[in-house]
Amino acid sequence: MDRTSELEYVKNELERNKMLLLSSFGLEGIVKSENKERIFMKIIDNTHKYFNVSNGAVLNMLFNTLEIMYRSDKTLKSLYDPETLSKFAAEEKAYITNNLMKVG
């Protein structure tokens, strides 16, 4: 199934919130930033609602795209190795997944 429009929505929302999303990373960053969690949850909820996509598919789309955004950022690339940036995205995905399981 083609998920182009859903992926474009996720990419656009991440890009729109890029400054805030790039201000903290990983488990420590998401715990300290209530705005970051709120942004992720809004993207998940809206993608699920408007495109009828499962939360699991949205989570994968969202955090794969976020990891690409982290790894593409020039400043982040100069501060962290690629494995660390991948770890940050994985920690954030695990945190949000855990919160979704508590709610669901």
N, C-alpha and C positions, 0 to 999 in steps of 0.2 A: 504494500500500500504506500502511495506517495504521501509524504508528510512535509512537503515543501512549505505550505502556508503556515503550518504549526511551527516549523523550524524558523521560518522568517520572523514570526511573532516573537519567539523566544530570543532570537538574536537581537531584534530591535529593542526589546525590553531590557536586555542586558546592556546593550550599547547606551540606551537612554539613562541608565543608572550606573554607568561605568565608573564615574568618579567615586561614588560611595562604595561600590563593590570592590574597587581596587585599594581602598583605604585600610582594609584589614583582611587577614587570611587565616584559613584553617580553623580548627576547633576553637582555639583561643580567640580568634578574630570574630567569629560568628557569635560566640557567647557574649562578648563585650558589646556587640553592635546589634541592638534590637531592630534597627532599620534594615540591616542586611537580611535577617530572617524574614521580616515583613515583606521585603521585595521578592524574595524567593517564593514565599507562600502565595503572594498575589499572582506571580507568573504561573505557578502550578495550578491554582484555582481557575484562573481565566483560561488557560490553555485547555484544561479539562472541560470547562463549561462551554466555551465557544467552539472548540474543535472536536469535542467528544473523544478525547484521548485519555487513556488510563493514566493514573498517577505514576505508575512505574515507567511508562513510556515517556512521560513528561520529565520525570526525574533524570532519566538517562540523557534525554535531549538537552535539558538545562545544564547539567553538570559536565557533559562532554563539551558543550559550547563554552561554558565558563572556563574549563581547563584550557581550551584553545585560546580564549581571551587572555588568561593569565600568561600562557607561554608565548603569546605574540607581543605582549607589552614590553617595550624597550627597557623601561626602568626596571621592571621585575626581572627581565632576563639578565640584567647586569648585577642584580642583588642575589638571585637564587638560581640554583641549578634546576634543570627541567624536572628531575625526580621530586624535588621539594615542591615545585609548583603543582605537580600532579597530586602529591600527598595533600596539599592544602585543599584542592577541589574534592578529593575523596573524603577528607574529614568533614567538610561542609555537607556533602551529600549524605554521609552517614548520620550526621546530626539532624538534618531535615527529615530524612527517612524515619529516624527514631521518633521524632515529634509527630509525624503523620500517623505512625502506628499507634501512638498514644491516643490521638484524637479519634482515629478510625476504629 
